[in-house]
Amino acid sequence: MADRSQFLRGTLEGCILKIIERNETYGYEIAERLQKYGFSEISEGTIYPLLLRLEKNGMIDSVKKESAYGPKRKYYYMTETGKKELQEFYTIWCEIQNGINQIFNNEEEEE
């Protein structure tokens, strides 16, 4: 049986990059947006290690800003490296999606 977490492992970073590309944002807000898009199992505990890795790899950067609700928040924004990585991710994603769709939508196996 398919394991949903295995499927998600390789795609979450790309999804996070896309969310950050749209708007500078912080970890909790990223988790909320992912949940809104149907990633109900994703928590902040999953998000922060990915954000750390993306930042370490130079794809995103961060700045601490004042918050009306308590201590400063770490806001993440996209770097040029991140923009290139996001484009590569999306290109590969479209290729994989196209291949899977062809397999599942083709009722007769071609010889």
Phi and psi in degrees as a GROMACS rama.xvg file:
@    title "Ramachandran Plot"
@    xaxis  label "Phi"
@    yaxis  label "Psi"
@TYPE xy
-69.1724  140.252  ALA-2
-104.412  113.294  ASP-3
-56.8545  -38.6708  ARG-4
-65.0369  -31.7731  SER-5
-65.1132  -42.0701  GLN-6
-63.3003  -40.117  PHE-7
-72.3078  -31.451  LEU-8
-48.6468  -47.0221  ARG-9
-82.4912  -11.5444  GLY-10
-106.561  -19.2001  THR-11
-60.3157  -41.0531  LEU-12
-60.3762  -43.0265  GLU-13
-62.1829  -40.9251  GLY-14
-65.4827  -40.7543  CYS-15
-64.3097  -43.3237  ILE-16
-59.0805  -41.2846  LEU-17
-65.1954  -40.6684  LYS-18
-63.1708  -43.3433  ILE-19
-68.866  -34.254  ILE-20
-60.2579  -37.6763  GLU-21
-67.3678  -43.4515  ARG-22
-154.212  141.877  ASN-23
-58.645  133.141  GLU-24
-153.962  172.629  THR-25
-118.38  167.588  TYR-26
-54.5646  -48.9018  GLY-27
-61.1331  -41.1595  TYR-28
-66.0101  -37.05  GLU-29
-61.9902  -46.1158  ILE-30
-59.9924  -42.6474  ALA-31
-62.2302  -42.7174  GLU-32
-65.7226  -42.3309  ARG-33
-60.2705  -41.7486  LEU-34
-64.4943  -38.8424  GLN-35
-61.1146  -34.0337  LYS-36
-86.1386  6.19168  TYR-37
106.286  1.07698  GLY-38
-89.3449  66.9267  PHE-39
-65.506  -23.2587  SER-40
-86.2485  -4.15895  GLU-41
-84.7625  128.14  ILE-42
-119.664  172.739  SER-43
-59.4731  -35.0408  GLU-44
-62.2294  -25.0347  GLY-45
-83.9983  -37.1225  THR-46
-69.4845  -46.9836  ILE-47
-61.6468  -41.0022  TYR-48
-62.6702  -34.7156  PRO-49
-68.4153  -42.0565  LEU-50
-61.4997  -41.6613  LEU-51
-60.4048  -44.6434  LEU-52
-65.8427  -42.6749  ARG-53
-62.1521  -39.1727  LEU-54
-69.066  -43.7658  GLU-55
-60.7553  -34.8889  LYS-56
-86.3418  5.00311  ASN-57
77.812  15.3468  GLY-58
-86.8238  -26.9597  MET-59
-134.372  162.962  ILE-60
-134.077  172.207  ASP-61
-141.748  160.616  SER-62
-145.783  141.03  VAL-63
-88.7179  134.476  LYS-64
-131.381  152.983  LYS-65
-60.7728  147.622  GLU-66
-124.877  140.108  SER-67
-72.9325  -10.1618  ALA-68
-113.421  19.5146  TYR-69
142.373  -143.06  GLY-70
-67.0869  168.147  PRO-71
-58.2127  148.774  LYS-72
-109.18  148.161  ARG-73
-91.6883  111.473  LYS-74
-97.3085  135.706  TYR-75
-105.297  143.929  TYR-76
-140.259  158.232  TYR-77
-79.4944  141.878  MET-78
-101.95  172.22  THR-79
-60.9781  -39.9113  GLU-80
-60.5569  -41.6308  THR-81
-64.3432  -38.5902  GLY-82
-63.1896  -41.7895  LYS-83
-65.6695  -43.2171  LYS-84
-62.3347  -41.2626  GLU-85
-62.7547  -41.8385  LEU-86
-64.4349  -42.1681  GLN-87
-63.6014  -43.7564  GLU-88
-57.6469  -47.2267  PHE-89
-67.3602  -37.7485  TYR-90
-61.1709  -48.0038  THR-91
-64.4801  -42.76  ILE-92
-58.0227  -44.8376  TRP-93
-63.7107  -39.5354  CYS-94
-63.1279  -46.0351  GLU-95
-65.1304  -46.2825  ILE-96
-59.3122  -43.3867  GLN-97
-61.8825  -45.5759  ASN-98
-61.9214  -45.3784  GLY-99
-63.7036  -44.3875  ILE-100
-60.3094  -40.194  ASN-101
-63.9998  -42.2833  GLN-102
-63.414  -46.9474  ILE-103
-76.6747  -24.6026  PHE-104
-94.8664  -8.20954  ASN-105
-93.3881  105.707  ASN-106
-73.0613  -31.245  GLU-107
-108.172  131.584  GLU-108
-75.2786  126.009  GLU-109
-80.0099  145.149  GLU-110
